[in-house]
Amino acid sequence: MSESYETVTVETAESVCSITLNRPDSLNAFNDAMRKELLDALQQAEGHEAVRCLVITGAGRAFGSGQDLAELESWYAQGCEPEFRDLLRQSYNPVVRRMREMDKPIIAAVNGVAAGAGFSLALACDIRVASEEASFIQAFIKVGLIPDLGSTFYLPQLVGLGKAAELCFTGDKVSAQEALRLGIVNRVVKHDDLLTVTMELARKLAHLPTRAIGLTKRLLNGANASDLDTQLEAEAFAQQTAGKTADHREGVAAFVEKRQPRFQGR
């Protein structure tokens, strides 16, 4: 799978699709083109049978610096105020929904600053691997806005309500090591090792039972919105579905035959 875009690059190898935000001169700030191209790249990867894991990272010094304020400035200069509700509903929210509803696992390789919508994008991924040079900023408050793209949903789950409030209210920068301590990221690695380590993890996930991972992802998505009985029933349904997959049968056969399983993602 390889697509030609202006603001993102896409490469696929060994069942892993790597999507790179590619506006380094603006620290990978989101503009209209990037929002549309990222959504399209996600949709293409989701529908491509050979892709079994995704990696999202940024070109240059940043993972993503959030909304391109130059775009907002042009709106104000035209004598109108931005319709943020429509912007989120039509442009940003579909990206987050696609990421969370996709059965395939998504890893963020956070190579530098993740601020505003860039921070939110990292939170929408399933796993986050950070360079030691990465940092995280809930920068919305600095321009009088509120966290969006799911930050108010996912951040409290990771760090607790009180710490989430502090980060969102103050917009203070969080270092990579502090993000690891708080549970925002899963791993912190040397900057030069970021993509190597992330791709090793991505290849590992890509060769595990993809449908079982997808079903697990759906259950984890709903865990905080469900009561116990609802979650138990959802688990029963998902386990019934997983039990009918070819990968489940292969896993059992490999266990009985005392060999490594050969999962195919089916």
Secondary structure, DSSP 8 states (H G I E B T S, - for coil): -----SSEEEEEETTEEEEEE--GGGTS-B-HHHHHHHHHHHHHHHH-TT--EEEEEESTTEEE--B-HHHHHHHHHTT----HHHHIIIIIHHHHHHHHH-SS-EEEEE-SEEETHHHHHHHHSSEEEEETT-EEE-GGGGGT----TTHHHHHHHHH-HHHHHHHHHH--EEEHHHHHHHTS-SEEE-GGGHHHHHHHHHHHHHTS-HHHHHHHHHHHHHGGGS-HHHHHHHHHHHHHHHTTSHHHHHHHHHHHTTS-------
